[in-house]
Amino acid sequence: MFECLSIVGKGAYGKVLQFERELQERENLRGIINVDKSVYKRWLVQSTKAERRVLEVVNHPFIVKLHYAFQTADRLCLVMDFINGGELFSYIAREKVFSEPRARFYAAEIILALEYLHEMSIIYRDLKPENILLDDKGHIRLTDFGHSKDEHSRNDRAFSMVGSPYYMAPEILLNKGHGKEADWWSLGILVYEMLVGLPPFYQENTKKAYEALLTKPLEFPENISREAKSMIRGLVRGGMDGWIDGGREEDERWGEGGVEEEVCVCVCGGGGVGELKIDVCFSCMLIVAKDLA
């Protein structure tokens, strides 16, 4: 069914392979396959099923698209887009810092994706540069939904200890219960990293990083604009609502028009999310296959 072309890389749970498939219409499709070689773990199966549940119901230009889901004797397989621009993490590692307009553009697209997920009662819970892919036109795709919480009610609180060091909201770390504001915290940390080069509470030792997150104030280099600081503070203080409603002064709009208008100005010419004019080829696919044994 799929012809392996090359090994793209190796992940924590297996190899990433590039494959090609020819349909009846003789259309060549490219993608990657991640074959998990680990011993069976219940949490791995649960996270794969959670990812499938989310990807089956979402449809957004800034979220990776699920094409197929199937199971073999020893694997759960998710067939998704192959986004060939690489991870945002790689660009930060190579370029160290982004200009504010560039960081603002990425932030705007992430905001649209997160707002969509929250409207679908889904908390992402693992926003980090490694989970943000760039396509060949420079637009983002959120990927890896294994930590997501679906069917989340506004009044409910989630208590799972999930996420990644440096981007995990304090309420998750302290097991106090969390909601969608945990995603906005992570976005604030990510915007900081894009502008500074490292997360604000970065430590080589994970335990020390957690201590810094809980005890140290958020500090900025002098070259960061007042408007960018206001956005980041608002996101980590009260989530998106806190930033828009009370986390900034009226004149503290990050860039002309503000980041909340960035996508409409730069991507879709003033239209809504449904009018995004992005020429994306969805013939590329990704298979994530995870061993059950």
N, C-alpha and C positions, 0 to 999 in steps of 0.2 A: 504493500500500500504506500509506504514512504521509502524513498531511496536516500540513504545517508550520503551527504556530500563531503562533510568535514567536521572536525571537532572544533567548536567555537570556543569552549572554555570548560572549566570544572567548577561546580558549585559545592555547597556544603553537603549535598546529598546525592551527588552524581555528576555525570558528564553532560555538557551541553553540546548537542550536535546540530549541524545544519542539514536540512533535508529538502527534497524536492518531490512534488507530487504532480502527476499529469491527470487532469480531469478529462471527461468525455469531449469537452470543448477544446481539448489540447492546450489548456491554460496551465502554464508552469507556476507552481506555488512554492515558495521558499519559507523556511521557518527553522526552529531549533527544537531539539528534543532533550529533555533532562531526565536521565535514567537514574533512579535512586537505587543505590547499592547498600543502603543501611539495613540493619536488623529491624524487624517490624516494631513499630512504636505506635501506641494508641493515639497519642497526641498528633502524630504526623497524619494519620488517617482523618482525624477530626478536623485538622486545619485544612486539609485538602477538600473535605466535604463542605466546610464553611466557605472556602474560596469559590467552589462551584455554585453554592446557593446564591452568593452575591453576584457573581458574574453572569448567571443565568437571567437575572432580572434587571441588570443595569444596561444602559445604552447611552453612552456619552462620548463626545469626540475626544475628551481628555482622559478616558479610562480605557485600558486595554480590552479588546473585544474577544469574547469567548465564541468559538465556532462550533466545537464539538466537545462532548464529555463522554468517555466510555471506560470500561473496566476490562482488563484481561485477567488471566488466572492469578497473576501476582502483582499487578500494577493498577493504579488509578490514573487515568490520563485526561488531561485538560488541553485542548487544542486552541491556542490563542494567537493573536497577532504577533508577528515577528517585527519588532521595532528596531531598525538598524542603526539608529543614531547613537546608541550606547546610553549608559547611565549618567545622570546628572553628577553623580559622585566623581566620575572620571574627569569631567570638565572642571570641577572645583579643585580636584587634586592637581591637575595640570596647570590651571590658570591662577590658582590661589584665591583670587577675589574677582567678583564681577562688578561691573559698573552698576550704579543704582537703576538706570533705565532697564538694563538687562534683568537684574534681580526682580524689579517690579513687574516686568512682563511675565516671568515664570510664576511669580507669586499670584498674579491675576488669574492665570490659567488654573493653578492649583486651587484657588478660592472657588472658581466655578465648579471644579470637580468635587470638592468637599461639600459645597452647598447642595449639589445634586444628590450626593450620597446621604446627607443628613435629611433632605426632603424625602428620601426613600427609607428613612428610619434605619440607616446604616452608619455605624461609627467605624472609621477606617483603622485607627489605632496603631499604624506602623508607618507614619510618614517620615521618610528619611531620604537622603540623596540616592541611595542604592535602589530604592523602589520607585524612582521617577526616571522614566525613559524619555529620550528625545527622538522624534522621527526625523526624516530627511529634510523636513522644512523647518525644524527647530521648535515644533510644538511638543508639549509634554504628554505623557501617558502615565497614569498611576497603574502600578502592577503589584502583585503579591498581596492577595487579600486573605491570607491564611489566619491573620489575627483579627479580622473584622468581626464586628458584632452586628448581626442583622436582627430585624424585628424589634428594634429598640424603641421603647416609648419615651417620650419627653420626660415623664415623671419617674421612670425607672433609672436605677444606677447599676452600672456593670462593675464587677469586682475582680475580674480576672487580672492576673499579673502578666500583662503582655506589653510588647513594645520593644524599643531598642534603647540602650544606654545613650545618654546625651539628648535624646528626643522625647523621652518618657515624661509625661506630666507628673507633678508631685502627688496628685491625688491617686494616681495609679501606683506609684512607688509606695505610698503610705497605706494603700488598700482602704481608702476612705470612700470608695465608690466614685465612678466617673461617668461622664456623658460626652456629648459632642464637643464640649469645650476642650477636651483633651487633644482633639485634632488641631484646634486653633493654637494651643500651646506649642505643639510640634511645628506648626507653620511658622510661628514667631521665632523659634529656635533655628529653623531652616533658613529663614530670611537673614537672620543674623549671620549665619555661617556663610551664606553667599556673599555678604558684604565684607566680612572680616577674615574668612578663611578657615575658621574653626568654630565649633559650637561654643556658646558663652561659658559653659561649665565644664569644658573639656579637661580631662585628666587622663594620663596613661593608665592609671589604676582605676578600674570600674567602681570600686567601693568609694574611693576618694571623689570620683565624679558624682556619685549619688549624694555624698555629703555636701559637696559644693552646690549642687542643685537645690538642696534643702536649706542651706545656711547662708550662701553668699548672695549679695545683691547683683542685679544685672547692670554691668558696666559696659560702656561703649568707647571705642577709639574716637579721637577728636574729629576725624575726617568724615564720620557718619553724619548725614544731615539730620536736622531737628525733626523733619517729617518722617524719615525712616525710623528714627528712635521712637517717635510717638506710636507708629504702627506696631512695632515690635513689642513695646511695653503694653499696649492695649491688648494684643493677642495673648500674651502670657498672663496678663492680669485678669481678663474677663472673657476671653474668647472673642469671636468675631463681633458679637453684639457689644461687648465692652469697648472694642476699638472704635466701632462706628458711632455708638451712642454716647460713650463717656470716656473713652480712652485717649482723646485728643482734643486739641483746641480747634475752633472753626477754621483757622488758617493753616492748620497742620495737615494738609493733603499731600500725600507722598507723590510728587510729580504733578504736572499740569493735568487737572481733572481728577487726580486721585487714582490710587491703584484699583479701586472698585470700578473705574471706567476704562481701565487700560485695555482690557480685552475687546470691549466694544469699539474702541478707537483703533486699535492696532490689528485686530484679528477679523472682526466681523462687520466693520464699517458702520457701527452704531446699532446693529441688530441684536436680537437676543441670542441665547445659547442655541436655539433651534435654527438660527440663520447663519451659523458659523460657516464661512466660506473657506474650507480647508480641502485642498486637493490631495486626499489621502488614498493610497493604494492599499486596499484591504486583502490583496492576494497573498500577502505574507502572513505566515501563521507560526505559532509556537506550540510545541507539545511539551507539557510538563508531566512526566510519568514518574510515579512514586511507588516503590515496591511495598507490597503488603507483607512480605516475608523475606 
